[in-house]
Each structure stands twice: as C-alpha cells, then as structure tokens.
C-alpha cells in the first residue's frame, strides 16, 4: 500500500469523532499496535506538555519507552492530509458510546 505522507487524527479539523480512533497506550508495545498499518511518513502532531518530539509515525515506532496517560488519535480511514495526534489525557477523559466505541472530551 502506497499512502500519502500524513495520516492519523484528522483529514482536517472537520472530521467527526466517529471517524477517529482514540487509544491510551500503557506502554511502547501498545503504542505500536495503535499505529500499526499507518504509513511511516505520516505526520505526527504532539500537543505541548506531552514531551513527544517525534514528527512521523516511523519516528514513533523507534521509541523504546512511552509516557503513561497520553491519548493517541488516529483516523479510521487514510486520507492525504490525515495525521496522528497526541494529547495529554487519561482514561477518565474517555467515555464509551452506545456502540462500544471510545470518545474523548479532550
């Protein structure tokens, strides 16, 4: 699969919450599962205070540790301008929908 250079969080700020996946990886192995299948050159945007400096999915995959309590948001479908977004958060900020999906109040 040859996808464009950016992936997760949203194609634009107009993406609907049900078009996104939100994960709170407890460790680097769960992080790798959350970003599995994403293009290596997809852009990563980490909000301030997360201590994440990586700018691409490939750089995230090279991490050997992962801080607790960070929310990794990825899109359900790949689009040319999709990105991965990383925010501070916790399980308390996540809520389950009637369909069993997870959403966030972040």
N, C-alpha and C positions, 0 to 999 in steps of 0.2 A: 504494500500500500504506500503510495507516494502522496503524502498530505502536505499542505502548506505549512509555513513556518510557525504558526501560532495555534494554540488550541484551547485550553480549558476556560474557566469561569464563564465568559460570555462572548458571544459574537459581537455584541455591543451592549451598552448598558440597558438596552430594552429587552433582554432575554427574560423570559418568565421563570419564576422559581422552579416550576415543574420541569424545566428544560435543563436543570443543573443537578449534579451530584455533589453532595457535601459529605466529607469524611473528616474524622478527627483521629488521625493515626496516632497510636500509642508509642510506636517505635519506627525505625527506619524500614523494617520489613513491611509494615502496614502502609507506609508511605509509598513504597514501590508497588504494592498492589493497587493503591488508589490512582497511580499514574500509569499503570500498565497499559500498553497499547497506544499510548499517545506518541505523536511524532517527537523525536529527540530534539528538534529545533523549535518546538512550540515555546512561545514566550511565557514567562512566569512573572507575575507581579505580586510582591510581598509588601503588605502594609507596614508602616513604621512600627517599631516595637516588637517585631517578630524575630529579629536577629537572623533573618534569612537573606542572604546576599545573592543566591543563585538566580540567574536570569533566563535559563532554559530548562526544559524537562530533563535533558541529558545531564545537566549540572546537578539537578535534584537527585537523579539516580546515583550519582557518585558520592552522595553524603554517606557518612558512616554512623551518624547519630541523628536523632530527631527530637526537638523540644516537645514536651507534653503540652497539650491544650491549644494547638494550632489547628484551624479549620482549613482544609484544602478543598477548594471548589473547582469542579471540572464540568464541562458540558457533556450532555448525553450524546450529542452528535458533533462531528468535526465540521468546522466552517473555516474559511480562510483567515478570519480575524479572531478566532477563538483564542482564549488564554487560560492559564491556570492562575487562580487567585488564592493567596494565603493570607488569612486574618488571624488575629488573636481571638480565642473563643474557648468555650468549654461545652461539655455535654448539657449543662444547664441552659445554654443558649439555643439548643436544638430542640425541636418538637416534632412529634410524629404525626403525619396526616392520616386520614381515614384509610388511605390505600397502603399505609405502612411505610411510605417514603419519609425521608427526614428533611425538614426545612429548618431555616435558621432565622433568628431575629437580628442577626449581625448587620 
